Structures are given as C-alpha cells and as structure tokens.
Amino acid sequence: MQSSIVANDVSFEFSDGRILFQNLNFSLGPERTALVGPNGIGKTYLARLISGEIETSKGKISRNSPVSYLPQREKPERITVEEFLQNYSWSLHGEKLLTGIDRNRFCDQLSGGQWMRVRLAERLEDQFLILDEPTNDLDQGAKNVLIRFLKEYEYGFLLISHDRECLKLCETILELSNLGLNKYGGGWSSYEETKEKERKNSLAALEKARRERDIAQAERIEQIERQEKRNRKGAKSAAKGGTPKILLGARKSNAQSTSGKVNSSSLEKANDKIREVYDKMDRIKIDPVMYANLSGKEIPSQKLVAEANDFNIRFQDWIYKENLNFSWKGNIRIAIKGANGSGKSTLLQALLGSNIKTRGSITLGKLNTLYIDQRCNQLDDSKSIFENVRDVSILDESEIRNGLAKFLFFKDTVFQKVHTLSGGERLRAALARGLLSTEKVELLLLDEPTNNLDLGNIRFLEGLILEFKAAIIVASHDELFLENCGIQEEFTIKHILNVTN
C-alpha cells in the first residue's frame, strides 16, 4: 500500500501561548518531498507532528501507513551498536551504511557521522520516512550511500535538509514561512528559479517604494524652504515700517501656521511612503539572515597558530597510524579533512588541551580563540541565550541585546532557554556568545559549522568566513562550503581507525 499523509487545518501553539504556525493544509504521498524554510520557523516541529510524536493544537493529520522519523539529534546510549540494532531489518542499503563500523562498539564512542549512519540503518524500513538533516556529520562516502538509497526508495520521504546535493533529488518542495506553507512542483532547480524571480520582483517593488518615499521627503523640504522664503520676505517688508503692530503680529502668526501646515502635510505624506515600504517588506518572503561582523584580528605572519610533533592520540589504540606533524603560522586558512571516525574533531579538542592520552607534542598558539563544536557544547542548555552571552561578556544589557539582534534573536526571544533551540539557532547562539565577548577573535576553530544551518545563513557564513582576516581551522565535509569560504589548503587525516570524531 502506498503511503498517504493528509493534514487538515493544522496549527501548533506552545504552552506559553506562542503560535508557531496555523491552518496548514497539505498531503504527502510516495514522492520525494523536501521541507525548507529558515531556522526556527518550525520545520522540526512539523516533522514531529506528521510522525505523530507530538499532537497538533488544532486540526488533524491522517496516516494510512507507519511513519518513521529520524530526528536531527539523538543522544547515544551506553549500549553496543549490535544492541541498538536489535530491531534492524537487513537491507542492502543498511549494510552499506554500516560498512566499517564495529558492531561491538558502544554507541557513545562513535563519531558523529558513524552514529548518524547507524541511526539511519536502523530506520530503513518499508514505510514513509521523515529525515531531519540526515547528512549532518556524514562524510562523502556515507552521503553517497544515502543519496543512492533516497533515489531508489519507493515509499516516499520528507527531507528536511540544507544539503544542496540531496535537495536536487526531490520532486516537490514544501516551503514553510511566516506566511504559511507553499508547495512548489518541478524539483529543486525550478524552485530556486521561482524564488529568484520572487526575490527580484520583491526587491524591485521595495526599491520603487523607497524612491517614492525619497521624493515625498524632498518635496516636503522644498515646500518648507519656499514657505520660509515667503516668511522672510514678509518680515523684511514689514521691517520697512508703516504696518500697525497688531497686523504684523497677525501676519507672523499666519506665516507660522502656514509653515506648520506645510511641515505637517509633507511629513505625513513622507511617513505614508515609509509605511508603504515597511508593508512591502512585510510581504516579502525573504529568509532572515544574520548580519553580524566577524572581521577578526590579523596576526603576524610568523606568529604560531598550532604545531604538532610526532603527535598521536590513544583510545583503545593509537588512532592515527601515522603520527601527525605540522607547523601552522600566521593567518592560515586550513580545512581538516578525513572520513567519519578519522579523528578530526578529536584533533581540534586536543589543540584546545582536552584531557586525553597522547604521545608526542601538540601546541596551540597564545591567541584569542573561538571554538564551536558540532553540538555547540559551549552553551549552557539550562540558561537562556541572553544569560549565556552575559556570562562571558562585560557589555551591558542593552548592548548584549543589540548584539544578539545581529544573530536574529530579537525582543523576548533572547530569553529562550537554549535547550528549546533548533540546531541552526544553537549555532547562531554559540556564534553570538563567542563574538560578543570582549576581545577580537584571532583564531576561529569550527567543527562542521554548516550542520543545521538553513541555506540563507550558510551563504551568510560563507561570506563571513571569506572576509575573516585572522587564522581559521575548519573541519567540514561540505566541499562547496569550503570552496565558497576561500579555504583551499587541506590537512587530510589518512589511515583511519574507529575513533570518536
């Protein structure tokens, strides 16, 4: 039986009364469908509603077959991979995903990419699938296996992703925005063309409104200047004498009244044009994008950034079959590459002085360093976004809140608890925490920074890193992201052993 999911008049409201979305109507069948929209708009909540994990506040979702949901994050337990896969039904795609993974290993010892592959394999059953950012942490080999699976899967799926390679597989695009849910046929390329046309038309309308506002303001200034000129001429004529004082006073009062009317009328007209501009902006569906600045502080060309001499790390065994040797100085831009489990994240943690067993030596230069890991563990989940920033910044409350606005946290959203944030919101909060501290960043360490970011903010982050003037070391599987960031130098970790990545 082909999968069919029908949603009628679906709304979701939080316990505090905040409405996430309302009156959504859609249907899902055996086609490949992508769900896109800016971070925090509610894509994950909608996925959980469709799967039946949570209940709608209003409306109904009908399903005629099981729905399997793979969430963005799932904390691994202290059980073996074999135990986790106890309900796993053998499939060729599942076996390919599990290639190279020791099934006797504990799940909490797996790399991020390995854990994602195990979770994917466990859910590959003959039913409708909802995949929430499934390519996060996957190396290119594992992603290729996923792509082949998605191409051949015949029961339908809903894909929430920022991965442009995966989005191109989808025949239908559902776009969730503050205006509701819109459906686009023709696949990803057609959707992008349509959105580009919408964007150009919207910007043209916005520019027209701005020109009209500027004309109105110019007319207002011109009218005031003309009236003031008449007032000065009248005052000069009166100064020659012959006019009774009571008449002079009346003329002055009339002139002031006329000036006031000109001023009021022109100002009202200008404000009407400004309101039209804002109305047009409200109707433009452009995803919100961060506008923070990360210029960084350039460092001297011979200043040490990081150095390793015959360095290795031991877990059950030495994880690098060849000891690592490197010496990086100045404003380097390096991508650390390697398959899942090769030890990329572990290397970044070692640079920061993580308490792990090593041999040889590894040194991080004395630099103001901003490190953001895959899970943004720098954040305290029990505290609000504002509290996380306040803990590390000497800025006052208004300065912190103005700064947070640059990362798209406006008004009372700064008081959201971190544990309620989406993956993309967590990254924005972590960036805000680091960049609103007191010192300019000299070294940026990023571990899979595009995980969970929407496409608009990936492009923003690409531009931000491209303009970054200091040193940067980034671990990423996203080749297009690295290319757009202008990061061409590579440090590839070869000879892979199973290790926490």
ChimeraX attribute file (.defattr): number of C-alpha atoms within 10 A of each C-alpha:
attribute: neighborCount
match mode: 1-to-1
recipient: residues
	/A:1	8
	/A:2	12
	/A:3	21
	/A:4	18
	/A:5	19
	/A:6	15
	/A:7	18
	/A:8	15
	/A:9	14
	/A:10	19
	/A:11	20
	/A:12	23
	/A:13	14
	/A:14	9
	/A:15	8
	/A:16	6
	/A:17	8
	/A:18	9
	/A:19	12
	/A:20	16
	/A:21	21
	/A:22	19
	/A:23	14
	/A:24	19
	/A:25	17
	/A:26	15
	/A:27	12
	/A:28	19
	/A:29	16
	/A:30	18
	/A:31	17
	/A:32	23
	/A:33	26
	/A:34	27
	/A:35	26
	/A:36	21
	/A:37	23
	/A:38	21
	/A:39	25
	/A:40	16
	/A:41	18
	/A:42	18
	/A:43	21
	/A:44	21
	/A:45	19
	/A:46	21
	/A:47	22
	/A:48	19
	/A:49	20
	/A:50	25
	/A:51	21
	/A:52	17
	/A:53	11
	/A:54	13
	/A:55	16
	/A:56	20
	/A:57	16
	/A:58	15
	/A:59	16
	/A:60	17
	/A:61	20
	/A:62	13
	/A:63	17
	/A:64	11
	/A:65	14
	/A:66	16
	/A:67	19
	/A:68	19
	/A:69	21
	/A:70	20
	/A:71	16
	/A:72	19
	/A:73	15
	/A:74	10
	/A:75	8
	/A:76	17
	/A:77	12
	/A:78	13
	/A:79	14
	/A:80	17
	/A:81	24
	/A:82	16
	/A:83	15
	/A:84	18
	/A:85	16
	/A:86	9
	/A:87	10
	/A:88	16
	/A:89	13
	/A:90	13
	/A:91	13
	/A:92	10
	/A:93	18
	/A:94	23
	/A:95	12
	/A:96	16
	/A:97	25
	/A:98	21
	/A:99	13
	/A:100	13
	/A:101	17
	/A:102	14
	/A:103	16
	/A:104	11
	/A:105	16
	/A:106	17
	/A:107	23
	/A:108	16
	/A:109	21
	/A:110	22
	/A:111	23
	/A:112	21
	/A:113	22
	/A:114	28
	/A:115	25
	/A:116	23
	/A:117	26
	/A:118	24
	/A:119	22
	/A:120	19
	/A:121	23
	/A:122	21
	/A:123	19
	/A:124	19
	/A:125	18
	/A:126	16
	/A:127	20
	/A:128	28
	/A:129	23
	/A:130	25
	/A:131	23
	/A:132	23
	/A:133	21
	/A:134	27
	/A:135	27
	/A:136	24
	/A:137	27
	/A:138	24
	/A:139	19
	/A:140	16
	/A:141	13
	/A:142	22
	/A:143	21
	/A:144	16
	/A:145	15
	/A:146	22
	/A:147	16
	/A:148	12
	/A:149	17
	/A:150	18
	/A:151	12
	/A:152	9
	/A:153	20
	/A:154	16
	/A:155	18
	/A:156	21
	/A:157	25
	/A:158	25
	/A:159	25
	/A:160	27
	/A:161	25
	/A:162	26
	/A:163	20
	/A:164	11
	/A:165	13
	/A:166	21
	/A:167	22
	/A:168	14
	/A:169	17
	/A:170	23
	/A:171	18
	/A:172	23
	/A:173	23
	/A:174	20
	/A:175	18
	/A:176	20
	/A:177	19
	/A:178	17
	/A:179	13
	/A:180	13
	/A:181	18
	/A:182	14
	/A:183	14
	/A:184	17
	/A:185	13
	/A:186	11
	/A:187	18
	/A:188	22
	/A:189	13
	/A:190	16
	/A:191	19
	/A:192	12
	/A:193	11
	/A:194	13
	/A:195	14
	/A:196	12
	/A:197	12
	/A:198	15
	/A:199	15
	/A:200	12
	/A:201	13
	/A:202	18
	/A:203	16
	/A:204	12
	/A:205	16
	/A:206	19
	/A:207	14
	/A:208	13
	/A:209	21
	/A:210	17
	/A:211	14
	/A:212	18
	/A:213	21
	/A:214	15
	/A:215	14
	/A:216	21
	/A:217	20
	/A:218	14
	/A:219	16
	/A:220	21
	/A:221	15
	/A:222	13
	/A:223	17
	/A:224	19
	/A:225	14
	/A:226	14
	/A:227	18
	/A:228	16
	/A:229	12
	/A:230	14
	/A:231	19
	/A:232	13
	/A:233	12
	/A:234	15
	/A:235	15
	/A:236	11
	/A:237	12
	/A:238	16
	/A:239	11
	/A:240	8
	/A:241	9
	/A:242	8
	/A:243	11
	/A:244	9
	/A:245	11
	/A:246	8
	/A:247	11
	/A:248	15
	/A:249	11
	/A:250	11
	/A:251	16
	/A:252	14
	/A:253	12
	/A:254	13
	/A:255	19
	/A:256	15
	/A:257	12
	/A:258	16
	/A:259	20
	/A:260	14
	/A:261	13
	/A:262	19
	/A:263	16
	/A:264	13
	/A:265	14
	/A:266	21
	/A:267	17
	/A:268	15
	/A:269	16
	/A:270	21
	/A:271	15
	/A:272	15
	/A:273	21
	/A:274	19
	/A:275	14
	/A:276	17
	/A:277	20
	/A:278	15
	/A:279	13
	/A:280	16
	/A:281	16
	/A:282	12
	/A:283	11
	/A:284	17
	/A:285	14
	/A:286	18
	/A:287	16
	/A:288	14
	/A:289	19
	/A:290	19
	/A:291	15
	/A:292	19
	/A:293	13
	/A:294	20
	/A:295	16
	/A:296	21
	/A:297	18
	/A:298	16
	/A:299	19
	/A:300	11
	/A:301	12
	/A:302	10
	/A:303	14
	/A:304	18
	/A:305	23
	/A:306	17
	/A:307	18
	/A:308	18
	/A:309	15
	/A:310	13
	/A:311	18
	/A:312	22
	/A:313	21
	/A:314	13
	/A:315	13
	/A:316	8
	/A:317	11
	/A:318	16
	/A:319	22
	/A:320	20
	/A:321	13
	/A:322	14
	/A:323	15
	/A:324	18
	/A:325	14
	/A:326	12
	/A:327	12
	/A:328	19
	/A:329	16
	/A:330	19
	/A:331	22
	/A:332	18
	/A:333	23
	/A:334	20
	/A:335	21
	/A:336	20
	/A:337	19
	/A:338	21
	/A:339	23
	/A:340	29
	/A:341	25
	/A:342	23
	/A:343	25
	/A:344	25
	/A:345	25
	/A:346	19
	/A:347	21
	/A:348	21
	/A:349	17
	/A:350	19
	/A:351	17
	/A:352	15
	/A:353	12
	/A:354	11
	/A:355	8
	/A:356	12
	/A:357	11
	/A:358	15
	/A:359	14
	/A:360	13
	/A:361	13
	/A:362	22
	/A:363	16
	/A:364	16
	/A:365	15
	/A:366	12
	/A:367	17
	/A:368	14
	/A:369	19
	/A:370	19
	/A:371	20
	/A:372	21
	/A:373	18
	/A:374	19
	/A:375	17
	/A:376	19
	/A:377	11
	/A:378	14
	/A:379	21
	/A:380	14
	/A:381	16
	/A:382	12
	/A:383	15
	/A:384	20
	/A:385	29
	/A:386	23
	/A:387	20
	/A:388	24
	/A:389	28
	/A:390	18
	/A:391	10
	/A:392	13
	/A:393	18
	/A:394	13
	/A:395	15
	/A:396	9
	/A:397	13
	/A:398	9
	/A:399	12
	/A:400	21
	/A:401	20
	/A:402	13
	/A:403	21
	/A:404	27
	/A:405	18
	/A:406	16
	/A:407	21
	/A:408	20
	/A:409	22
	/A:410	14
	/A:411	11
	/A:412	9
	/A:413	14
	/A:414	21
	/A:415	15
	/A:416	15
	/A:417	17
	/A:418	22
	/A:419	14
	/A:420	12
	/A:421	17
	/A:422	21
	/A:423	23
	/A:424	20
	/A:425	21
	/A:426	23
	/A:427	24
	/A:428	25
	/A:429	27
	/A:430	26
	/A:431	20
	/A:432	24
	/A:433	25
	/A:434	23
	/A:435	21
	/A:436	20
	/A:437	18
	/A:438	11
	/A:439	13
	/A:440	19
	/A:441	22
	/A:442	23
	/A:443	28
	/A:444	22
	/A:445	21
	/A:446	20
	/A:447	23
	/A:448	20
	/A:449	24
	/A:450	26
	/A:451	24
	/A:452	27
	/A:453	24
	/A:454	25
	/A:455	20
	/A:456	18
	/A:457	23
	/A:458	20
	/A:459	16
	/A:460	16
	/A:461	23
	/A:462	20
	/A:463	15
	/A:464	19
	/A:465	22
	/A:466	18
	/A:467	15
	/A:468	23
	/A:469	20
	/A:470	22
	/A:471	24
	/A:472	23
	/A:473	23
	/A:474	24
	/A:475	24
	/A:476	23
	/A:477	25
	/A:478	19
	/A:479	12
	/A:480	11
	/A:481	17
	/A:482	20
	/A:483	12
	/A:484	15
	/A:485	19
	/A:486	15
	/A:487	19
	/A:488	11
	/A:489	13
	/A:490	14
	/A:491	14
	/A:492	13
	/A:493	18
	/A:494	14
	/A:495	12
	/A:496	16
	/A:497	18
	/A:498	22
	/A:499	24
	/A:500	22
	/A:501	21
